[in-house]
């Protein structure tokens, strides 16, 4: 897999994820790969979500940003807890906000804005609790075909 972002851009995205997660029990991941192996990027995002073990959060509030950068396919997907909490149009609005930046060639800016939007909703519906919250998922960007999660 060719890494489409520089180490500096990766650091910006990881920092955005960590900043968004400071105020919530929610978990955010970004996954990049060259091409989408399925016709529908949402289906691939669901596969990656499962492969990364994102459904293993206590409150089912994980969110994945998926981008197949060479084929320009994008999806954002949330687990059942966040899906039940946000408005019906939240995912579409978030996706369009990200895609607006992608269309301008600003991939990192688009992902960063999407992460911030999701972070605000996670903060609203799943506020941070110092007594019980811990970082349940890795904040790093994942690339290529994710390995099955370790149990």
N, C-alpha and C positions, 0 to 999 in steps of 0.2 A: 504494500500500500504506500502510495505517495502521500506524505503529510502536506496538506494544503495550507497549513498555517505555520508561522514562524514560532520559535520558542517564546518570543515576547508576546505574540498574540495568544498563544496557549496560556501563558501566565495571566493575561488580562481576563480570559474566560474563567479560569479557575478562581481568580480573585472575585469575579462577579458571582460565581456560584457560592463561594464562602460567605460573601457579604449578604447574599439573599438568604442563606441558611442560618445566619446569626439570630434572626428574630422568629424562627419557626422550627417546628419539629420535622417539617417537610424536607424532602431530599430531591436534589436536581442533578441530572447527569447530562452530558453532551456526548454524542457518539458520531464520529465521522468515518466514512468509508468512500472508496473511489466510485463504485457503482452500486446501484440497488439490485440485488439478485432476484427480486420479485417485481411483478408489474406495478404493484401498488405500494408506495413508500410507507403508508400507515401499517400495512401488513408486516413489512420488514421491521418497522419500529416496534411493533408488538413482539416480534421474535427477539430482537435485541433486548427489549425490556425484560423479557423472561430470562434470556441468557445471562444478563447482568445481575439477576436476582433482585430486581427492583421491586417486586411484589412482596418482598420479605420485610418491609417496614411495618412497625407496630400499628400505625394508623392508616396504612395503605395510602400514603400521600407522596409517593414518588412521582417525578415527572421526568420524561426523557425528550430531549431535542435530538432528532435524527437528521443527518444530512449526508446524502450521497453526492459529493461535490462535483464529480466529473459529469454525471448525468443530470445534475441540477434537480434532485428530488429531495423534498423536505417534508418532515412530519413532526408534530409535537403530540405526545401522548401522556396521559396521566392515569394513575391507578384509581381504583374504585372510590377511595375515600375523598380524594380531591375532586373527582368527577361528580360525586354526589353533592359537593359543596358549592361549586362555582356555577355561574349562570350558563344557560344553554349555549350562548354564543361565545363564551370565553375562549375556547380553543381556536375557533375560527378567527376571532379578533387578534389573538396572539400570533397565530400563523401569518395573517396578513401584515401585521406590524413587522415581523421578521422578514417576510418576503419583499416588502417595500425596500428594505435596506439591501437585500440580496440583488434585487433588480438594478440597484445603483452600484453593484460590485462590492458592497460593504458587508461581507459575510460575518466578520467578527462583531461589527457594530450591531448587525441584526440579531445575532445570537445573544449578545450582551443585553440588548433591549428586551428580548423575549425572556431571558433569565430574570431580569428585574421585574417584569410584569408578573411572572409566575411567583416570584418571591413575595410580592405584595399580597397576592391572593392566599398563598400559604400562610403568611403572617396573620392575615385576617381570620382564616378558618382554623389554623393549627398553630397558635402562638407558642413561642418557646417557653418551656417550663424547666428551670434550672435543676429541679429535683429529679426529673425523669428523662429529660432529653439527652440524647447522645448522637453523634454523627454516625448514622447507620450505614451509609454508603460512601464509597470513595468519591472524592470531589474531582479527581483527575478526568481529563478527556480520554475517552476510549476510542480506539482506532481499529479498522478492519473487522474481521470476523471475530466477535468476542468469544472467548473460551467459556465453557459452562461454568457457572458459579461454584465456588468451593463451599462445601457444606460444613 
